[in-house]
Amino acid sequence: MSNLKAGATADRSRDNSQLILDFDDNLLLSELFGAHDTNLVRIEETLGISIVSRGNKVFLSGNQTACQRAGEVLEQLYSRLKAGDSISKGDVDGALRMTVAPLKVKKNKSYVKNGKGSGGQDLNSGVRTQKRAVAPRSPTQASYIEALMRDELIVGSGPAGTGKTYLAVAVAASMLVEGKVDRIILSRPAVEAGENLGFLPGDMRDKVDPYLRPLYDALYDMLPGPQVMRSMESGEIEIAPLAFMRGRTLANSFVILDEAQNATPMQMKMFLTRMGENSRMVITGDPSQVDLPFGAKSGLRDAMEILPKVKGVSIVNFTEKDVVRHDMVTRIVKAYNKRDRKLTDLKDNNETEDSKASRSE
């Protein structure tokens, strides 16, 4: 580990501070710093501080709070490297996000909203699967992981790229390996995204696989390929369209319904009532990307109106701030949300004017 200490400076004010990190394993520093020190540059630009490395020491200079945050980020990333994990640019950005909010959340709450979760778990602790360790990259993700570990029914709602499905699959894979559940069942509504694909060749699995490919990708990220194939052949892992869930009772299972915004209210009710003993259900979706026929109500929206009143349900609402894909994705989501808010405001104003006009008549 490293030793984090405040440097002795002439001015100890918040605007002039220095922290020194002393790392004990030089072999890990090149990966910690990134190619051409890109990770250090990213931290400098984000927090507005100066970072200089000499040997196994790193000197952080600038605003005291910002230096402390940078120290926490480097300590966290270094700990992951010591544990044998690799780090990427996304991990650096995630660690920076995680230092914005307190690392603990309040206890004894069963309802999670907008990242304000429950329990006393360290939110920097992520999920370890057979292939990799998955750490939260935002406070909301940390609350979501906590809810996934703790509760029986969890809803993750929000824009694409916030890790809703990926984290759910990570927790499911971890629980399967640990023997906490006997099966993983992954499901999606087989709804085309605004296109008519027409006839698809092959057997039933060939026809539905294109709709479920993102779930396969997440699984192969968490478990060795041969194990995924064996588990699918044995039934330990099952991937099926939502329509195939009717009539089943899913016991000792971790069940994930992805793209739930494309389920109808009737399908959603059917899915929710499949829960059996010792099962965990996760519903994920983006209410802004509904591909149902025009005028049809989304089952996710319907559930979001009903489930908050049900005891023991955790609902986590992700926002554009939680997008962990490429920076461009965050900017795109923000642009669309801004446009949608303007359209909503314009519609509300028009309805108000029409209402006033009808009353005056």
C-alpha positions in Angstrom: 0.0 0.0 0.0 1.0 3.6 -0.1 1.4 6.1 2.7 -0.7 9.3 2.3 0.5 12.3 4.3 0.2 16.0 4.2 3.4 17.8 3.0 5.0 20.4 5.2 4.2 23.7 3.4 4.6 27.3 4.5 0.9 28.0 3.9 -1.5 25.3 5.2 -4.7 27.1 3.8 -7.2 25.2 1.6 -5.8 27.1 -1.4 -2.2 26.0 -0.9 -1.7 22.4 0.2 0.5 19.5 -0.7 0.0 15.7 -0.2 2.6 13.1 -0.7 1.8 9.5 -1.6 4.6 7.0 -1.0 3.9 3.7 -2.9 5.6 0.5 -2.0 5.5 -1.3 -5.4 7.2 0.5 -8.2 6.2 -2.2 -10.7 2.6 -1.1 -10.5 3.2 2.6 -11.0 3.4 2.6 -14.8 -0.1 1.1 -15.0 -1.4 3.4 -12.2 -0.1 6.5 -14.0 -1.2 5.3 -17.5 0.6 5.5 -20.8 2.4 8.8 -20.9 0.9 9.6 -17.5 -2.6 9.9 -19.0 -4.3 8.9 -15.8 -2.5 11.5 -13.8 -3.3 14.1 -16.4 -7.0 13.1 -16.3 -7.0 13.6 -12.5 -5.1 17.0 -12.8 -7.6 18.3 -15.4 -10.7 17.1 -13.5 -9.6 18.5 -10.1 -7.5 21.4 -11.1 -4.4 20.4 -9.2 -0.7 19.6 -10.1 0.7 16.0 -9.8 4.4 15.3 -10.0 6.0 11.8 -9.6 9.5 11.1 -8.5 10.5 7.5 -8.0 7.8 5.8 -5.9 6.5 9.2 -4.5 3.7 11.3 -5.9 3.3 14.9 -5.0 -0.1 16.5 -5.2 -0.3 20.3 -5.0 -3.3 22.7 -5.0 -6.6 23.1 -3.3 -6.6 20.9 -0.1 -10.0 19.3 -0.7 -9.1 18.5 -4.4 -5.7 17.1 -3.3 -7.4 14.9 -0.8 -9.9 13.6 -3.5 -7.0 12.9 -5.9 -5.2 11.0 -3.1 -8.3 8.9 -2.5 -8.6 8.2 -6.2 -5.0 7.1 -6.6 -5.2 5.0 -3.4 -8.3 3.2 -4.7 -6.8 2.5 -8.1 -3.6 1.3 -6.6 -5.5 -1.1 -4.3 -7.2 -2.6 -7.4 -3.8 -3.1 -9.1 -2.4 -4.7 -5.9 -5.4 -7.1 -6.0 -4.4 -8.2 -9.5 -7.0 -6.2 -11.4 -6.3 -3.9 -14.3 -7.6 -0.3 -14.6 -8.9 1.7 -17.6 -9.7 5.3 -18.3 -13.3 4.5 -17.3 -12.1 3.2 -13.9 -10.2 6.5 -13.4 -13.4 8.5 -14.2 -15.4 6.2 -12.0 -13.0 6.7 -9.0 -13.2 10.5 -9.5 -17.0 10.3 -9.4 -17.0 8.2 -6.3 -15.0 10.8 -4.3 -17.7 13.4 -4.8 -20.2 11.8 -2.4 -19.7 10.2 1.1 -18.7 6.6 0.9 -21.4 5.4 3.3 -25.1 5.6 3.1 -27.9 5.5 5.7 -29.1 2.3 7.2 -32.4 0.6 7.4 -34.0 2.0 4.3 -35.6 -0.4 1.8 -36.3 2.2 -0.8 -33.5 3.6 -3.0 -33.9 6.6 -5.2 -31.5 8.7 -7.2 -28.5 7.0 -5.6 -29.5 7.6 -2.0 -29.3 4.0 -0.8 -29.3 2.0 2.4 -27.1 -0.1 4.6 -23.7 0.6 6.0 -21.7 -1.2 3.3 -18.6 0.5 1.9 -19.7 1.8 -1.4 -16.3 1.5 -2.9 -16.5 -2.3 -2.6 -17.8 -3.8 -5.9 -18.5 -7.2 -7.2 -15.9 -9.9 -7.9 -16.6 -12.4 -10.6 -14.4 -15.2 -12.0 -13.0 -13.0 -14.7 -12.9 -9.6 -13.2 -13.7 -7.2 -10.4 -16.5 -4.8 -11.1 -16.3 -1.6 -9.1 -19.0 1.1 -9.0 -18.2 4.2 -11.1 -20.8 6.6 -9.5 -22.6 6.9 -6.2 -25.8 5.7 -7.8 -24.1 2.6 -9.1 -22.8 2.0 -5.6 -26.3 2.2 -4.2 -27.6 -0.1 -7.0 -25.0 -2.7 -6.2 -25.9 -2.5 -2.6 -29.6 -3.0 -3.4 -28.8 -5.9 -5.8 -26.9 -7.6 -2.9 -29.6 -7.0 -0.4 -33.1 -7.0 -1.8 -35.4 -9.4 -3.6 -36.9 -7.0 -6.1 -34.9 -4.2 -7.7 -35.8 -1.7 -10.4 -33.0 0.1 -12.2 -34.4 2.9 -14.4 -32.5 5.4 -16.5 -30.6 6.2 -19.6 -28.4 3.9 -21.6 -24.8 3.5 -20.6 -25.4 3.8 -16.8 -24.5 0.1 -16.1 -28.0 -1.1 -15.1 -27.9 -4.4 -16.9 -24.1 -5.0 -16.7 -24.0 -4.6 -12.9 -27.1 -6.8 -12.5 -25.4 -9.6 -14.5 -22.2 -9.1 -12.5 -24.0 -9.7 -9.2 -26.0 -12.6 -10.7 -22.7 -14.3 -11.8 -21.1 -13.7 -8.4 -24.1 -15.2 -6.6 -24.2 -18.2 -8.9 -20.5 -19.0 -8.3 -21.0 -18.6 -4.6 -23.9 -21.0 -4.5 -26.4 -18.3 -3.3 -28.7 -19.1 -6.3 -29.0 -22.2 -8.5 -29.8 -20.4 -11.8 -29.5 -17.2 -13.7 -32.4 -16.4 -16.0 -32.0 -13.4 -18.3 -34.9 -12.1 -20.3 -35.9 -9.4 -22.7 -39.1 -8.5 -24.7 -38.5 -9.5 -28.3 -39.4 -6.1 -29.7 -37.6 -4.6 -32.7 -36.1 -1.1 -32.1 -38.2 0.9 -34.6 -37.4 -1.5 -37.5 -39.2 -4.4 -39.2 -36.6 -7.1 -39.5 -39.0 -9.5 -41.2 -38.4 -13.2 -41.3 -35.4 -14.5 -39.4 -33.9 -17.9 -40.4 -33.1 -20.8 -38.1 -34.6 -22.4 -35.0 -36.3 -20.6 -32.1 -32.9 -19.8 -30.5 -31.5 -18.4 -33.7 -34.5 -16.2 -34.0 -34.4 -14.7 -30.5 -30.6 -14.5 -30.1 -30.2 -11.1 -31.9 -32.6 -9.5 -29.3 -30.6 -11.0 -26.4 -27.0 -10.5 -27.6 -26.2 -7.7 -25.0 -27.0 -10.2 -22.2 -24.6 -12.8 -23.7 -21.9 -10.1 -24.0 -22.3 -9.2 -20.3 -22.1 -12.9 -19.3 -18.9 -13.5 -21.2 -17.4 -10.5 -19.5 -18.0 -12.1 -16.1 -17.5 -15.8 -16.6 -15.0 -17.9 -18.7 -16.5 -18.8 -22.1 -16.5 -22.6 -21.6 -18.3 -22.2 -18.3 -20.9 -20.0 -19.8 -21.5 -22.6 -22.6 -21.7 -25.5 -20.0 -24.0 -23.6 -17.8 -26.3 -22.8 -20.7 -26.4 -26.4 -21.7 -27.1 -27.6 -18.2 -29.8 -24.9 -17.6 -27.8 -23.1 -14.9 -27.9 -20.1 -17.2 -31.0 -19.5 -19.3 -31.7 -16.7 -21.7 -35.2 -16.4 -23.0 -37.7 -13.9 -24.4 -40.2 -12.5 -22.0 -43.1 -14.3 -23.7 -41.6 -17.7 -22.6 -42.0 -16.8 -18.9 -45.7 -17.4 -18.7 -46.8 -20.2 -16.4 -43.4 -20.7 -14.7 -42.4 -20.3 -11.0 -38.8 -19.3 -10.7 -37.3 -20.5 -7.4 -33.7 -20.3 -6.3 -33.0 -18.0 -9.2 -31.5 -14.6 -10.1 -33.9 -13.3 -12.8 -33.2 -10.2 -14.8 -35.6 -8.5 -17.2 -33.7 -6.2 -19.4 -35.2 -3.5 -21.7 -38.3 -3.6 -19.6 -39.7 -0.4 -21.1 -40.7 -2.5 -24.1 -42.9 -4.9 -21.9 -46.6 -4.2 -21.8 -48.3 -3.7 -18.4 -49.8 -7.2 -18.7 -46.4 -8.8 -19.5 -44.8 -6.9 -16.5 -47.4 -8.2 -14.1 -46.9 -11.7 -15.5 -43.1 -11.4 -15.0 -43.4 -10.1 -11.5 -45.7 -12.9 -10.4 -43.1 -15.6 -11.5 -41.0 -15.0 -8.3 -40.5 -18.1 -6.2 -38.7 -18.9 -3.0 -35.2 -17.7 -2.6 -35.3 -15.7 -5.8 -34.1 -12.3 -6.8 -35.7 -10.2 -9.6 -34.1 -7.2 -11.3 -36.0 -5.0 -13.8 -33.9 -2.6 -15.9 -35.0 -0.2 -18.6 -34.9 3.3 -20.1 -38.3 5.0 -20.1 -37.2 7.4 -22.8 -36.5 4.5 -25.4 -39.9 2.8 -25.7 -40.3 0.8 -29.0 -43.9 -0.4 -28.4 -46.5 0.6 -30.9 -47.6 4.3 -30.7 -50.0 4.8 -27.8 -49.2 1.6 -26.0 -48.3 2.1 -22.3 -44.9 0.9 -21.2 -44.9 -1.9 -18.5 -41.9 -0.2 -16.9 -43.7 3.1 -16.5 -46.7 1.2 -15.1 -44.5 -0.6 -12.6 -42.8 2.6 -11.6 -46.2 3.9 -10.6 -47.2 0.8 -8.6 -44.0 -0.7 -7.1 -42.9 2.3 -4.9 -45.9 1.5 -2.7 -44.8 -2.1 -2.3 -42.8 -3.0 0.8 -39.3 -4.4 0.2 -38.9 -3.1 -3.4 -35.8 -1.0 -4.2 -36.0 1.5 -7.0 -32.8 3.1 -8.3 -33.1 6.0 -10.7 -30.1 6.7 -12.8 -29.5 10.0 -14.5 -27.3 11.4 -17.3 -24.6 12.0 -14.7 -24.3 8.2 -14.2 -23.5 7.5 -17.9 -20.2 5.6 -17.8 -19.6 5.0 -21.5 -17.7 7.4 -23.8 -17.9 11.1 -22.8 -19.7 11.7 -26.1 -22.6 9.4 -24.9 -23.1 11.7 -21.8 -23.2 14.7 -24.0 -25.7 13.1 -26.4 -28.0 12.0 -23.5 -27.9 15.6 -22.1 -28.7 17.1 -25.5 -31.7 14.8 -26.0 -32.9 15.4 -22.4 -32.7 19.2 -22.9 -34.7 18.9 -26.1 -37.3 16.7 -24.5 -37.7 19.1 -21.6 -38.3 22.0 -24.0 -40.9 20.0 -25.9 -42.7 19.0 -22.6 -42.7 22.6 -21.4 -44.1 23.8 -24.8 -46.8 21.1 -24.7 -47.8 22.1 -21.1 -47.9 25.8 -22.0 -50.1 25.0 -25.1 -52.5 22.9 -22.9 -52.7 25.7 -20.4 -53.5 28.3 -23.0 -56.2 26.0 -24.6 -57.7 25.4 -21.1 -57.9 29.2 -20.5 -59.4 29.8 -23.9 -62.1 27.1 -23.3 -63.0 28.5 -19.9 -63.3 32.1 -21.4 -65.8 30.8 -24.0 
